[in-house]
């Protein structure tokens, strides 16, 4: 079992930045591919970014490419999402997710992930 706790959300003005953190416990996160997803009110949960277990491979949704950066520190069992140039469309609850992998694969579909955090809310004011 992996327990995930997100932090770092909040209220920010358009054009601003936030860094989300996802702290994992229960298992070493180095054996898991990690992802960030988000869900806006009344919408489905969407893929944002993912990173392989070593950090060597990443993937991003088109809507955040060039603005968001996913990274991980396996020694700290933590995954990060640096979000720059935020706009109102980025307003959502952001979820961290983990899936056990035996290779360098990355998952971009929510159903691939077995473990989820409780989410952290990001609100961007325009």
C-alpha atoms as one frame of an Amber mdcrd trajectory, in Angstrom:
protein
   0.000   0.000   0.000   1.101   3.520  -0.770  -0.292   6.542   0.999  -0.072
   9.864  -0.823  -0.522  13.331   0.629  -0.576  16.409  -1.570   0.232  19.918
  -0.419   1.034  23.308  -1.867  -2.295  24.296  -3.342  -3.877  27.678  -2.764
  -5.085  30.892  -4.328  -2.833  32.586  -6.865  -3.276  35.355  -9.403  -3.166
  34.660 -13.087   0.422  34.561 -14.278   1.663  33.358 -10.922   3.302  30.114
  -9.842   2.749  27.327  -7.363   4.650  24.187  -6.506   2.672  21.153  -5.468
   4.232  18.356  -3.468   3.153  14.765  -3.061   4.638  12.911  -0.113   4.473
   9.132  -0.256   4.632   6.667   2.594   4.180   2.962   3.054   6.367   1.897
   0.155   9.423   3.344  -1.495   8.163   5.573  -4.277  11.126   4.586  -6.421
   9.215   1.497  -7.545   6.260   3.539  -8.765   5.499   5.680 -11.742   3.809
   8.843 -10.542   1.240  11.136 -12.063  -0.633  14.327 -11.451  -4.258  14.689
 -12.471  -6.756  17.484 -11.959 -10.484  17.820 -11.738 -12.343  21.070 -12.259
 -15.910  21.490 -10.953 -18.370  19.569 -13.080 -15.636  18.011 -15.209 -13.850
  14.707 -15.432 -10.467  14.032 -13.898  -7.832  14.908 -16.489  -4.220  13.923
 -16.910  -1.697  16.668 -16.202   1.759  15.107 -16.017   3.537  11.846 -15.293
   7.049  10.711 -14.516   8.799   7.374 -14.683  10.086   5.727 -11.539  13.630
   6.962 -12.092  12.569  10.395 -13.298  14.188   9.823 -16.657  10.955  10.084
 -18.641   8.107  12.540 -18.366   4.862  13.248 -20.164   2.586  16.273 -20.131
  -0.882  17.202 -21.242  -0.796  19.622 -24.168  -2.533  22.257 -22.074   0.356
  22.465 -19.594   3.404  21.811 -21.768   6.009  24.503 -21.316   4.353  25.781
 -18.135   4.365  22.815 -15.740   7.269  20.616 -14.703   7.001  17.303 -12.892
   9.955  16.044 -10.901  10.697  13.599  -8.136  13.118  13.028  -5.304  13.085
   9.334  -4.527  15.329   9.815  -1.524  12.602  12.005  -0.020   9.753   9.865
  -1.367   8.283  13.018  -2.868   6.997  14.109  -6.256   6.591  17.716  -7.281
   4.613  19.703  -9.814   5.987  23.147 -10.548   3.273  25.249 -12.146   4.137
  28.525 -13.849   2.140  31.036 -15.872  -1.060  29.879 -14.260  -4.378  30.874
 -15.768  -8.014  30.510 -14.769  -8.318  27.254 -16.726  -5.823  25.674 -14.322
  -8.267  26.043 -11.432  -9.007  22.536 -10.145  -8.342  20.023  -7.439  -4.991
  18.415  -8.176  -4.421  14.771  -7.353  -1.234  12.798  -7.063  -1.316   9.155
  -8.119   1.022   6.166  -8.060   1.223   2.925  -9.953   3.661   0.105  -9.397
   5.821  -0.569 -12.433   8.579  -3.010 -13.304  10.075  -0.766 -15.970  10.343
   2.851 -17.097   6.771   3.066 -18.270   4.576   6.105 -17.717   0.811   6.137
 -17.362  -1.414   8.912 -18.653  -4.786   7.311 -17.928  -6.360   7.608 -14.506
  -7.469   3.981 -14.505  -3.819   2.870 -14.637  -3.174   4.244 -11.168  -4.064
   2.269  -8.066  -3.144   4.802  -5.402  -4.438   8.341  -5.029  -4.037  11.242
  -2.657  -6.894  13.310  -1.279  -6.174  16.244  -3.566  -5.111  19.838  -3.106
  -7.127  22.749  -4.442  -5.627  25.303  -6.792  -7.570  28.448  -7.545  -6.303
  30.946 -10.104  -7.913  34.367 -10.024  -8.052  36.340 -13.244
